[in-house]
Amino acid sequence: MTMRRRLIPDIANLQAFESAARHGNFTRAAAELNLTQSAVSRQIRDLEQQTGLLLFERVRQRVVLSEAGARFLPDVRKLLGQSEKLMIGAMAAEHMRQSLHIATLPTFGARWLVPRLGGFMALSDVAVTIESRSQPFVFEDENFDLAIHYGQPVWPRATCTFLCNETVLPVVKREVAERWALEDPSGLSTIPLIHLTTRPRLWSDWFDAHAVVSDNAYRGLRLDQFSMITAAAVAGLGAALLPSYLIEEELRSGILVSLFDLPMATDNSYYIAVPEEKRQNATARNFVEWLTAQVGADPSAQSETHA
């Protein structure tokens, strides 16, 4: 894509605008930026001329953001933040031969990926950056080399490689389980359940899968991250349906226990999405191979789907 140079703003002018907006004062902005007040005024004037916007209004010896300036400010802050992140990433990778930028689901990253990441880093000279993303995004808009995706093997202009299936278990804090002393799954109709807002039918599906009659399938605490549901279960707030791989430590230590030996495989799976233009990236390929090996995936179960 060819960019029009006249539409590309001077970063220094954007910095002057952001600082003046934050302080509500050109003089304090100048002190922060180690410039003269007249230099800051000139930079903001240049920016106003370039955008055609009046960014500040002068009110009783003060400068106040105009309506147009207030609309402009959030995008300016976002751009400055991205610019800073770009430079920090470049500096971090200075002594590395390769870099890898990964998007992952928040809980999967924190509970499963990061604890195992040392194994990959010990094998390769790669500067790794991991950011959380809860929803699919357009790879062209964000500079990721790959993404961990839960759902179906569908991602625009990307290749999806199977990583693992998901099995959920009904778990609860050990002391609570002992207090409830449930003899069979029908007892779940009378106790607090913890729900994931993005999968509101999870408990209902579990009851159906195990032929349990319950009018309690949709009642109880609702949270939007598995990490919060895990914390709620550990706090004794109720029973939760959680993927087994996300609560390995809690099950191993006995903080959480499975109420019944009645797991349920969910309809979707985890995939590694790699943008088509980076399919030949050796670093990304090495990471995909390492990651699939970590889950002990049967090679015959792995498949790639182009979308």
FENLIN-V616976 format. One record per run of one state. SS is the DSSP state (A for helix, B for strand, O for the rest). FROM is the first residue (numbers start at 1). LEN is the number of residues. Records with the same first field share a line. If there is no record, write none. Layout:
SS: FROM-LEN + FROM-LEN
This chain:
O: 1-4 + 8-3 + 24-2 + 34-3 + 52-4 + 60-2 + 66-1 + 93-5 + 105-1 + 124-2 + 133-6 + 142-4 + 152-6 + 181-4 + 191-2 + 200-2 + 210-11 + 224-2 + 235-4 + 247-1 + 254-2 + 259-5 + 279-3 + 295-4 + 302-2 + 307-1
A: 5-3 + 11-13 + 26-8 + 37-15 + 67-26 + 106-18 + 139-3 + 174-7 + 185-6 + 197-3 + 202-8 + 226-9 + 244-3 + 248-6 + 276-3 + 282-13 + 299-3
B: 56-4 + 62-4 + 98-7 + 126-7 + 146-6 + 158-16 + 193-4 + 221-3 + 239-5 + 256-3 + 264-12 + 304-3
